Amino acid sequence: MDRKLVAFERLLIIMDELREGCPWDRKQTLESLRNLTIEETYELADAILDQDLEGIKEEIGDLMLHMVFYARIASEQEAFDIADALNHVCDKLVERHPHIYGNMSVDDEEEVKRNWEQIKLKSGKKSVLSGVPNSLPAMVKAYRMQEKTKQVGFEWDNTEQVWDKVQEELNEFREALSDPDASKTARQEEFGDLLFSLINFGRYHDLDAETCLSLVNSKFKKRFEYIEDHAGKDVNQMTLEEMDRLWEQAKLVASGQGNAT
């Protein structure tokens, strides 16, 4: 038997043994696992950003365990089992790749994505946005909605138009801030419009806003921790000028142009 099938069978056997013999595993439900699965997904996302292949391997295994766990619970409820779930995704992949499993031809990746969305609508989906989870982080959700509506032609013709939209939303946000009668809700909406337009502009340049911001967050964290490590006193006692000097030093160290002494 293929080593991959052997490994998957081993996981299924262990899952059965844990579900039957371990008090913690017996207690779990679909709902109790949900937050743990979300945590594991973010751990995988972190490992990917860190380019930690060993970590990616570990987190893939953890997520596979969760998928098997959900299927085991569902099988106990006589709803479905892991074979049903796997066959369902296989059938879906075959249906949505007619250029591989049928007689359709495509020219590029964009045509593949357009066909994918059209097939989904034909299979009963009421909207091209119906597959975007409500609980996605807002920035990821904005990017995914923009990607999906693009497949049905809801898209600017060029990046200049998108940048003009960014400028328009920036001006409207400034107006809302300067208007003493503007409500907090109005300012939130204008700020959201600005963020949405920036995410869209980045997408036109193949820049995923969530990834970009995650990288900046990581950089900010490292630089501020450098300040804390090299302050020589409580950061609450530092002036902004003192912190800024260490911030610039941290940038040099990170670029290899300085040292931490």
Residue pairs with C-beta under 8 A, 6 or more apart in sequence:
1 9
11 64
11 65
11 68
12 68
12 82
15 65
15 68
15 69
15 72
16 72
18 25
19 25
19 26
19 69
19 72
20 26
25 69
28 69
28 73
29 73
30 70
30 73
30 74
33 66
33 69
33 70
36 66
37 63
37 66
40 59
40 62
40 63
40 66
41 63
43 55
43 59
43 62
44 56
44 59
44 60
44 62
44 63
45 214
46 55
47 55
47 56
47 58
47 59
48 56
49 211
49 214
49 215
49 218
67 82
67 85
68 82
71 80
71 81
71 82
71 84
71 85
72 81
72 82
74 80
74 81
75 81
75 82
94 101
95 119
95 123
96 115
96 116
96 119
96 120
97 112
98 104
98 115
98 119
99 105
99 106
99 112
99 115
104 115
106 112
106 115
113 147
113 151
114 151
114 152
116 151
117 128
117 148
117 151
117 152
118 151
120 128
120 131
121 128
125 131
128 148
128 149
128 151
128 152
129 145
129 148
129 149
131 148
132 141
132 144
132 145
132 148
133 141
136 144
137 210
139 195
139 199
139 209
139 210
139 213
140 210
142 195
142 196
142 199
142 200
142 209
143 199
143 203
143 208
143 209
143 210
146 199
146 200
146 203
147 203
149 155
156 162
156 165
156 204
159 201
159 204
159 205
162 197
162 200
162 201
162 204
163 201
165 197
165 200
165 201
166 194
166 197
166 198
166 201
168 197
169 190
169 193
169 194
169 196
169 197
170 194
172 190
172 193
172 194
173 187
173 190
173 191
173 193
173 194
175 190
176 182
176 186
176 187
176 190
177 187
198 209
199 209
202 208
202 209
202 212
203 209
219 254
222 250
222 254
223 247
223 250
223 251
223 254
224 247
226 246
226 247
226 249
226 250
226 253
226 260
227 235
227 238
227 243
227 246
227 247
227 250
228 235
230 246
230 249
230 260
231 238
231 242
231 243
231 246
235 243
249 258
252 258
253 259
253 260
